[in-house]
Amino acid sequence: MTTRADPSGPEAYRESCQRLAERHFPGLSLAEVRAFEDEFNAYPGLDGLSPPRNLAILEDGAKEAEAARRATLEGRILWEHMAAGEGTRLGLGPKYFLDPERTGPGAGLTLGDRHLGQWAFELTGLAQEAGQDPQEVLARQTVLLVVSRAGRAAITGRVLSADFLGLEPENFLFLEQTAFPALRPEGGWHFEEGTAPRLHNHGHLAMQMTMDGQVFHLDREGRETRLGRKAFFDHLRRADSLVTYNIEDLGYLARALDFDALGLALASGEKGFRMVMEIVPNQPDRPVKGALCAHDPALGRDVMIESLRLLDLPPERITHINKNFNHYPRPAEIFSLLSTQGLFMPASVKEDGLYFQPVRGDMNFLAPTAFFTRSRPEPLSSWKSPADTPAALAALDQQDAQPGFIDFMKALWKPH
């Protein structure tokens, strides 16, 4: 009995969500689905999992880093920035526009502007170190920025005001992640218009990327051009690797370009791996229920299992978790598999009804995946809840202290 959605197109995906609800929850009320969802979502064989066995160890200054610098300077990396988050747990509005009340030179810069600006700032420095023109290096890059419907107009306005951060407009791509109303069971499972629209998690946005006419770019007047599936896959085929960034990651604010990890990903691609995931230790004093890296004896390999599938596994057993960065060497191959196979669809009942929550990390089940940790790993640091705000403010201060950063940002971003 299938538990995957149909990723072939927007309408096919929507219809398959209804069929999944009808197939797996026939005659059940929302309360009954809520009581059943953990069991439905659970990864098979949780009790038999053991610690990962094949973690590569990444040393600082790895020899592959130089190849990563060359690939970056030559524009052979596709950079994906996920900025559609709604910031529900923080309660401060969409994550792109988080702008804590601070004094000092960086006051007024939103988290999203800082995130994109840090990337452009480091690329500029890389070009200068290599004796190249920063404008030419930026013009070679390709970016995919994922936004929500609510944030689209304001975010694209910011990008237009910054003249696409120096990129060619046709290579600054956007994806507006679709939000869905709740599925409800009365009279048969259906999408109930008028209920709160919610995103179907980052797994859906990965599937949406592969659908025809979902990715688009703008010209300098803000006019939109939609890309067909082939045109988007041409971008994937031209890239040696796709790197995904999450806007909430705090470590990124001081180092957006990680050439050690990118070099390892490129080398892993030469060995046949099509996904590379970084593993960090869980926080021993405040363990979080993140995605678990473990060895699955049934599959005979290490796997990444997202938190929605961990049932009641206590956080202290989750010793190795996924960082927010993922790499996809030769990305057209794994995204082609995704476009036909889809992902497992975890169920989640909210106030208004059922919302499926596929997770992007499940792509590690589609193709050979390498896992690595660092010789000096640091725990995951993200701005997800109010408890993370002190660490976030410290990260913003550290970012502002970079020589030349504030002047660069003032030149890049026009006033709101």
HELIX and SHEET records of a PDB file:
HELIX    1   1 PRO A   10  HIS A   24  1                                  15    
HELIX    2   2 LEU A   30  ASN A   41  1                                  12    
HELIX    3   3 LEU A   46  GLY A   48  5                                   3    
HELIX    4   4 ALA A   65  LEU A   73  1                                   9    
HELIX    5   5 LYS A   95  PHE A   97  5                                   3    
HELIX    6   6 LEU A  111  GLU A  129  1                                  19    
HELIX    7   7 PRO A  134  ALA A  139  1                                   6    
HELIX    8   8 ARG A  149  SER A  161  1                                  13    
HELIX    9   9 ASP A  163  GLY A  166  5                                   4    
HELIX   10  10 PRO A  169  ASN A  171  5                                   3    
HELIX   11  11 ASN A  201  MET A  209  1                                   9    
HELIX   12  12 ARG A  229  ARG A  238  1                                  10    
HELIX   13  13 GLY A  251  LEU A  253  5                                   3    
HELIX   14  14 PHE A  259  GLU A  270  1                                  12    
HELIX   15  15 SER A  307  ARG A  309  5                                   3    
HELIX   16  16 PRO A  315  ARG A  317  5                                   3    
HELIX   17  17 PRO A  331  GLN A  341  1                                  11    
HELIX   18  18 ARG A  360  PHE A  365  5                                   6    
HELIX   19  19 PRO A  386  ASP A  388  5                                   3    
HELIX   20  20 THR A  389  ASP A  400  1                                  12    
HELIX   21  21 PHE A  405  LEU A  412  1                                   8    
SHEET    1   A10 ALA A  56  LEU A  58  0                                        
SHEET    2   A10 THR A 369  ARG A 374  1                                        
SHEET    3   A10 MET A 275  PRO A 281  1                                        
SHEET    4   A10 HIS A 320  PRO A 329 -1                                        
SHEET    5   A10 SER A 241  ASN A 246 -1                                        
SHEET    6   A10 ILE A  77  MET A  82  1                                        
SHEET    7   A10 THR A 142  SER A 148  1                                        
SHEET    8   A10 PHE A 172  GLN A 177  1                                        
SHEET    9   A10 VAL A 215  LEU A 218 -1                                        
SHEET   10   A10 GLU A 224  ARG A 226 -1                                        
SHEET    1   B 2 ALA A 179  PHE A 180  0                                        
SHEET    2   B 2 ARG A 198  LEU A 199 -1                                        
SHEET    1   C 2 LEU A 183  ARG A 184  0                                        
SHEET    2   C 2 HIS A 190  PHE A 191 -1                                        
SHEET    1   D 2 LEU A 292  ASP A 296  0                                        
SHEET    2   D 2 ARG A 301  ILE A 305 -1                                        
SHEET    1   E 2 ALA A 347  VAL A 349  0                                        
SHEET    2   E 2 LEU A 354  PHE A 356 -1                                        
END                                                                             
